[in-house]
Amino acid sequence: MEQQPTTQNQVELTLSSLDEVSRAEASPFFYTRLMAKMESSPVSIWTKAISFLAQPAVSLSLLFFFLLLNGYLVFSSLEENEDLGSTQDYVAQQISYFDNLNP
Amino acid sequence: MPLIESTGKPFQRSEEAELIDLLKKGDDGAFKRIVESKKDLVYNTALGLLQNVEDAEDIAQEVFIKVYESIHQFKGESAFSTWLYRIAVTRSLELIRSRKRKKRFAFITSLLGENNELRHDPPEFIHPGVQLDNKERSVILFKSITKLPENQRIAFTLHKVEGIPYQEIAEIMSLSVSAIESLIHRAKANLRKDLENYYKKNK
């Protein structure tokens, strides 16, 4: 009488079921279909632009550039405000001076 | 693994390099020869990972479109086949992930009472290259492979289905050889556990 394989045997046999697998072959019309797909969906300039921008090196460089630009704009606007503040102080001083001259 | 042209004629590495150079210059004939010689490699890799004939053909086509568009990015630092495997694996994983997201979304919307019906589990996958005696067992194994973590699934499938040595899998996955050994070891352990449960339930 034939003995039933144990669970362990079944597992090992199943694990080795792909040991002699041969390579699956693509359809003989693969190239024709590929050409049809390529002709039906030409790559637009936008797709190219997006794939260029999506590269990590490009996107990180752009991010760094915009951060630098942002920092520069913030600091330059702070300096302008300081200049404006000193001009306002000067005008206020002049007015009070003339007010004191003409009681 | 020998590089075989569709005609069955061996495809030399020097000839491959020449074809790549021609393709970089926009030679469509070179592209056709590359596709004909590498289509089975790409298709079988995608099929092993996706376990679906239509999806594998779609992904294989996308891989060659990517090759056509990005051949200038191929610097020859790795073998051309390694580059192809890498694209095929990446594209296949993108599809697997998007399918998982859609499945999760369909589950949530079905709970909320919308009309998105849950997709049934995919049908049993029979790899066309499996020997007749092993067909039934391979169906069970392929189902079990889908439960593996992503990296274990890739390493195990590339090694078992496409017969790629550890060294090349390491290059494809940008990992060390010992990391690949460990991934495959853990994949086998997980598969053993899952298969044991399966056979205990189906005694």
Interface residues (C-beta under 8 A of the other chain):
Chain A: T7 Q8 Q10 V11 L13 T14 L15 S17 L18 D19 E20 V21 S22 R23 A24 E25 A26 S27 F30 Y31 R33 L34 K37 M38 V43
Chain B: K32 V35 E36 K39 D40 L41 V42 Y43 N44 L47 A56 E57 A60 Q61 F64 I65 Y68 E69 H127 P128 G129 V130 Q131 N134 R137 S138 I140 L141 K160 V161 E162 G163 K188 L191 R192 L195 E196 Y199 K200 K203
